[in-house]
């Protein structure tokens, strides 16, 4: 990375952008999206130990100092939410669902030997943020790229501030992509803790999946965010809200825009 875009210069640019968004009334979600750690098992996104693709779990060597730095930068600002790790998938590496959830919460030896790098579990990351004095809302995505919340409540980390929310991602190509699954698997979590749907979308630029999903989420008073503001990739590769960077919407984007305008009274 060029020095002009690294280190303190990068951190200052992020801080300035967050403050700009906050000044316009926007709550910002910061997440750890890619991490270090060599993983070449099932569903591996790359064969590099560097943070150039999605890994099953965050690498302890880098994730802990990352969240210490981010928490220190934004503690006291309740308009910033921390999503501790985007789309974990330890279940693709481990041999059972319960083992995957233990790895998710506890990290370390509970993830070995299938995940060979030292893993920071969600409890460690919660502790890391709280040790800085930051009381920001923490989002914790479940297994299967944040689509599986089935044992989230059982393995919920301890938080002295009691300020955790479950993050759920929902696409038409996920396992939990039917109303019956939403009711059986997601409703019990909504009943006990806040749930934020960090990503919704479908890989055909249409709205046949997201429209009934948003109807259901609205009925449960659950908030959601759409993926993605992107016109570079085809719909089959990445769900798209727009057809070009002038902001012309796909059917999916048009449905979301209409819904947001309805909510705001515009």
C-alpha positions in Angstrom: 0.0 0.0 0.0 1.2 3.5 -0.8 2.3 5.4 2.3 -0.1 8.2 1.5 -3.0 5.8 2.0 -1.6 3.9 5.0 -1.0 4.2 8.7 -2.1 7.4 10.4 -3.2 9.0 7.1 -5.6 6.2 6.5 -6.9 6.3 10.1 -7.4 10.1 9.9 -9.3 9.7 6.6 -11.7 7.2 8.1 -12.2 9.3 11.2 -13.0 12.3 9.1 -15.5 10.4 6.9 -17.2 9.0 10.0 -17.6 12.4 11.5 -18.9 13.8 8.2 -21.6 11.0 8.0 -22.5 11.6 11.6 -22.9 15.3 11.0 -25.5 14.4 8.4 -27.4 12.2 10.9 -26.1 8.9 9.7 -25.2 6.1 12.1 -22.0 4.4 10.9 -21.2 0.7 11.1 -17.5 -0.1 11.1 -16.6 -3.8 10.6 -13.5 -6.0 10.3 -14.2 -7.4 6.9 -11.0 -9.4 5.9 -8.3 -10.6 8.2 -4.9 -12.2 8.2 -4.5 -16.0 8.7 -3.7 -18.8 6.3 -6.8 -20.9 5.6 -7.1 -23.2 2.6 -9.9 -25.5 3.7 -13.6 -25.7 2.6 -15.0 -22.4 1.2 -11.5 -20.7 1.3 -11.5 -17.5 -0.6 -7.8 -17.4 -1.2 -4.6 -19.2 -0.3 -2.9 -16.1 1.1 -2.2 -15.4 4.8 -2.7 -11.7 4.2 -6.0 -9.9 4.5 -7.0 -10.2 0.9 -10.1 -12.4 1.2 -12.7 -13.6 3.7 -11.4 -16.0 6.4 -13.5 -18.2 8.6 -12.7 -16.2 11.8 -10.6 -13.2 12.8 -6.9 -13.6 13.3 -6.0 -12.8 16.9 -2.6 -11.3 16.1 -4.2 -8.5 14.1 -7.9 -8.4 15.1 -7.2 -7.6 18.7 -5.0 -4.5 18.1 -7.4 -3.5 15.3 -10.4 -3.3 17.6 -8.3 -1.7 20.4 -7.4 1.1 17.9 -10.9 1.5 16.5 -12.6 1.5 19.9 -10.2 4.1 21.3 -10.9 6.3 18.2 -14.7 6.2 18.5 -15.5 5.5 22.2 -18.0 8.0 23.5 -19.6 8.3 20.0 -22.9 6.3 20.1 -23.5 7.0 16.5 -20.8 4.5 15.6 -21.5 0.7 15.8 -18.8 -1.9 15.7 -19.5 -5.1 13.6 -16.8 -7.3 15.1 -16.3 -9.6 12.1 -18.0 -9.8 8.8 -19.6 -13.1 7.9 -17.8 -15.8 10.0 -17.9 -19.3 8.6 -16.1 -21.6 11.1 -18.7 -24.3 10.4 -17.1 -24.9 7.0 -13.9 -25.9 8.7 -15.0 -27.7 11.8 -16.8 -31.1 12.1 -20.0 -30.1 14.0 -22.3 -27.2 14.5 -21.6 -27.1 18.3 -17.9 -27.1 17.6 -18.3 -24.2 15.2 -20.2 -22.2 17.7 -17.6 -22.8 20.4 -14.9 -21.6 18.0 -17.1 -18.6 17.2 -17.4 -17.6 20.8 -14.1 -18.8 22.3 -11.6 -18.8 19.5 -8.1 -20.3 20.3 -7.8 -24.0 20.8 -11.5 -24.5 20.1 -10.9 -23.7 16.4 -7.8 -26.0 16.0 -6.5 -27.8 14.1 -8.9 -27.2 11.2 -8.2 -23.4 11.5 -4.5 -23.3 12.0 -3.9 -19.6 12.7 -4.6 -18.2 16.2 -8.3 -17.2 16.2 -9.8 -14.4 18.2 -13.3 -15.5 19.3 -16.2 -13.1 19.8 -15.8 -13.1 23.5 -12.2 -11.9 23.2 -13.3 -9.2 20.8 -16.1 -8.0 23.1 -13.6 -7.9 25.9 -11.1 -6.0 23.8 -13.5 -3.3 22.9 -14.9 -3.0 26.5 -11.4 -2.8 28.0 -10.9 0.5 26.2 -13.9 2.0 28.0 -16.0 2.0 24.7 -19.7 1.2 25.3 -20.7 1.3 21.6 -23.2 -1.2 20.3 -21.5 -4.3 19.1 -22.8 -6.4 16.2 -22.0 -10.1 16.1 -22.8 -12.0 12.9 -23.5 -15.7 13.3 -22.3 -18.7 11.3 -22.6 -19.6 7.6 -21.5 -16.1 6.6 -23.9 -14.5 9.2 -26.9 -16.4 7.9 -27.1 -18.9 10.7 -28.3 -17.6 14.1 -29.6 -20.9 15.4 -27.3 -21.0 18.5 -26.5 -17.4 18.8 -28.4 -17.0 22.0 -26.8 -20.1 23.5 -23.3 -18.9 22.8 -23.9 -15.2 23.3 -20.7 -13.7 24.7 -20.8 -11.9 28.1 -20.9 -8.2 27.9 -20.6 -6.0 31.0 -22.4 -3.2 29.1 -25.2 -5.5 27.9 -25.1 -3.8 24.5 -24.8 -6.6 22.0 -26.9 -7.1 18.9 -27.1 -10.0 16.5 -26.2 -9.4 12.9 -28.0 -11.4 10.2 -27.3 -11.5 6.5 -30.0 -12.7 4.1 -29.8 -13.5 0.4 -31.8 -15.6 -1.9 -28.9 -18.1 -2.3 -28.5 -18.6 1.5 -29.8 -21.7 3.4 -32.2 -19.7 5.5 -34.0 -18.0 2.6 -37.7 -18.9 3.3 -40.3 -17.3 5.5 -40.6 -20.6 7.4 -36.9 -20.5 8.2 -37.0 -16.8 9.2 -39.8 -17.6 11.6 -38.2 -20.7 13.1 -34.6 -19.5 13.3 -34.6 -15.7 13.4 -37.7 -14.8 15.3 -36.5 -16.4 18.5 -33.4 -14.3 18.4 -35.4 -11.1 17.7 -37.5 -11.9 20.7 -34.5 -11.8 23.0 -31.9 -9.4 21.6 -31.8 -6.6 19.0 -31.2 -7.9 15.5 -29.8 -5.8 12.7 -29.9 -7.3 9.2 -26.5 -6.1 8.1 -27.0 -7.2 4.5 -29.9 -8.2 2.3 -30.0 -8.8 -1.5 -30.5 -11.1 -4.4 -28.2 -12.0 -7.3 -30.6 -11.2 -10.2 -31.2 -7.4 -9.8 -34.8 -8.2 -9.1 -36.9 -7.8 -6.0 -38.7 -11.1 -5.8 -36.7 -12.2 -2.7 -36.0 -8.9 -0.9 -39.6 -7.6 -1.2 -41.2 -10.4 1.0 -38.1 -10.3 3.2 -38.5 -6.6 3.9 -42.2 -7.1 4.5 -41.4 -9.7 7.1 -38.7 -7.6 8.7 -40.9 -4.6 8.8 -43.6 -6.7 10.6 -41.0 -7.6 13.3 -39.7 -4.0 13.6 -36.2 -5.2 12.6 -33.9 -2.9 10.7 -32.0 -3.9 7.6 -29.3 -2.6 5.2 -29.0 -3.5 1.5 -25.9 -4.8 -0.4 -24.6 -3.2 -2.5 -24.0 0.2 -4.1 -22.0 -1.3 -6.9 -22.3 -1.1 -10.7 -19.0 -2.8 -11.5 -20.0 -6.5 -11.2 -22.9 -8.4 -12.9 -25.9 -9.2 -10.7 -25.0 -12.8 -10.7 -21.6 -12.0 -9.0 -22.8 -9.3 -6.6 -26.3 -8.1 -5.7 -26.7 -4.6 -7.1 -28.8 -1.6 -6.1 -27.8 0.4 -9.1 -27.1 0.0 -12.8 -24.6 2.8 -13.0 -22.9 5.3 -10.8 -25.4 8.0 -11.6 -27.6 6.1 -9.2 -30.1 4.6 -11.6 -31.7 1.7 -9.6 -32.2 -1.9 -10.4 -35.6 -3.3 -9.6 -34.2 -4.3 -6.2 -32.8 -0.8 -5.7 -36.1 0.8 -6.7 -38.0 -1.3 -4.2 -35.7 -0.3 -1.4 -35.7 3.3 -2.4 -39.5 3.4 -2.4 -39.6 1.8 1.0 -37.2 4.2 2.5 -39.0 7.2 1.0 -42.3 5.8 2.5 -40.7 5.5 5.9 -39.3 9.1 5.7 -42.6 10.5 4.4 -40.9 11.8 1.2 
